[in-house]
Amino acid sequence: MDFDAGGGLESAVLMLEASPSTELPDASAPAAQPVAEADGARGAPATIRCAARGVKKAFGETQILKGVDVEIPEGSFTVLVGPSGCGKSSLLKLVSGLHPPRDGVVTVQGKPVTGP
């Protein structure tokens, strides 16, 4: 995952493993790392459920997403957190196929998203 020092959406993605025993992280603790387990196999790479690679989106001259790279593993619980206007809803609209990216590709289950 790449981060933008500008504080946009790129710096606001947090991934937590989805399980009943998952506790929310302490605000003073470092952010959780992407899940590296799949189907209970420790150390095995997770299957990627959804990915955005080099995604850019602009409305007119206003650049909303500036090269977002994120992978969401199968079975994970992902939270988009950030200030108003940082691109959370815009990214979700790209993933759902409601809006096309200006650049980059969004995939769900390994297939490019081309529409709703």
C-alpha positions in Angstrom: 0.0 0.0 0.0 1.4 3.4 -0.9 0.8 6.5 1.2 0.5 10.1 0.2 2.1 12.5 2.7 -0.6 15.0 1.8 -3.0 13.2 4.2 -5.5 12.1 1.6 -7.2 8.8 1.3 -3.9 7.1 0.6 -2.9 7.6 4.2 -6.3 6.6 5.6 -6.7 2.9 4.8 -6.7 0.5 7.8 -7.1 -3.3 7.4 -8.1 -5.6 10.2 -8.5 -9.3 10.1 -12.2 -10.2 10.3 -12.8 -12.5 13.3 -14.9 -12.4 16.4 -11.9 -12.0 18.6 -10.5 -9.0 16.8 -10.1 -6.0 19.1 -10.0 -2.5 17.8 -6.4 -1.1 17.9 -5.3 1.3 20.6 -5.2 4.8 19.1 -1.6 5.2 20.3 -0.6 1.8 18.7 0.8 1.5 15.2 -1.7 0.8 12.4 -2.6 -2.8 11.7 -0.7 -4.4 8.8 -2.5 -6.2 5.9 -3.7 -9.7 6.6 -1.2 -12.3 5.4 -3.3 -15.4 6.1 -5.9 -17.1 4.0 -8.2 -20.1 4.7 -6.5 -20.6 8.1 -3.1 -21.3 6.5 -0.5 -19.4 8.4 2.0 -17.6 6.3 0.2 -18.3 3.0 -0.5 -15.3 0.9 -4.1 -14.1 1.0 -6.3 -14.2 -2.1 -6.9 -10.6 -3.2 -10.7 -9.9 -3.2 -10.5 -6.3 -4.4 -7.6 -4.2 -5.6 -6.9 -0.7 -6.9 -3.7 -0.1 -8.7 -2.5 3.4 -9.7 -6.1 4.7 -9.5 -6.6 8.4 -10.2 -9.8 10.3 -10.3 -10.5 14.0 -10.9 -13.6 16.1 -11.2 -12.8 19.0 -13.5 -9.4 20.4 -12.3 -9.8 19.0 -8.8 -7.8 15.8 -8.4 -9.6 13.6 -5.9 -7.5 10.4 -6.0 -3.8 10.6 -6.8 -2.5 7.2 -7.7 -4.2 5.0 -5.0 -2.7 1.5 -4.6 -4.5 -0.9 -2.2 -5.3 -4.6 -2.0 -8.0 -6.0 0.1 -7.5 -9.7 1.0 -10.3 -12.2 1.0 -11.9 -12.5 4.5 -10.5 -9.2 5.7 -12.5 -6.3 7.2 -11.4 -3.0 5.6 -12.2 0.5 6.9 -11.7 3.7 5.0 -11.2 6.6 7.4 -10.3 10.2 6.6 -11.5 13.7 6.6 -14.4 15.0 4.5 -13.4 15.4 0.9 -10.4 13.0 0.9 -11.8 10.5 -1.6 -13.4 7.7 0.5 -16.8 7.8 -1.4 -15.0 8.4 -4.7 -13.0 5.2 -4.2 -16.1 3.2 -3.3 -17.9 4.5 -6.4 -14.9 3.3 -8.5 -15.0 -0.2 -6.8 -18.7 -0.4 -7.4 -18.4 0.6 -11.1 -20.5 3.7 -10.7 -17.6 5.9 -11.9 -14.6 5.0 -14.1 -11.1 5.9 -12.9 -9.1 8.4 -15.0 -6.1 6.2 -14.7 -5.3 2.9 -13.2 -7.4 -0.2 -12.7 -9.9 -1.5 -10.1 -10.4 -5.3 -9.9 -12.8 -7.4 -7.9 -12.1 -11.1 -7.7 -9.3 -10.6 -10.3 -11.6 -9.1 -13.0 -11.5 -5.4 -14.0 -14.5 -3.3 -12.9 -16.1 -1.9 -16.0 -19.6 -1.0 -14.7 -22.1 -1.6 -12.0 
